[in-house]
């Protein structure tokens, strides 16, 4: 049970860190959510937003980060 608790704490800290990074990025002016490839449909009664460009950018950054962490742990 101790290992599960440690893992949950680590995941919680990572989520909090990701939230802090997004808040700082918004204040600095990083255009997350407004990148080319982010689609927005605004109808009369509904708005649908699909951040495809932002999702791809975050995926690439996380892939490189996980690769570097795995490489240095060996």
N, C-alpha and C positions, 0 to 999 in steps of 0.2 A: 504494500500500500504506500510505502514511503516513496518509491520511485514514481508512482502515479501522481502523487502530490507534487513532487518536484517538476514533473513534466507539465502539469497543469499550471503551475506558477510560471514556468518558462514561457508557455504559450500565452498566458495573460500579459506578461511583460512585453513580449514581442508585439502583441496587438496594441498595447498602450504606446509602445515606441513608434509603431506605424501611424497611429493616430496623431502623435506629436509631430512626426515628420510631415504629415499632410497639412496640419495646422500651420506649421512654419512655412511650408511651400506656398500655401495660400497667401500668407502675409508678405512673402518675398516677391510674389508676382509670377511664380511658376504657373503656366497656363494649363494645369491638369484639368481635364474636363472640357477644354476648349481647343484641343489639338486638331490638326487636320485629320479627318477620318472619324471624328466624333459626330454621330448623327443625332439630329433632333427633329422630331415631327411635332408640329403644333397644329392641332385641329381646332375645331370650334369649341369642343368640350373636353378634349384630352390632349395631354402632352406626353410624348414618349421620347426618352433620351437613352441612347445607346453609345457609351464611350469606347468605341472600338480602338481608336488610336491611343487613347490613354491606357487601355487594357494591354495592348501590345507592348507599349513602352514599359509598363510596370512588369510585365512578364519577362521581357529581355533583361531588365535590371535585376530581378530576383534570380533568374537563371544564372547570370554571371556571378552574383553574390554566392549562391549555393555552390557553384562550381569552384570558386576560390576557397570557400570554407572547406569543402571536401578535399581539395588539393593540398591545403596546408595541414590538414589533420593527419595525413599519411606519414 
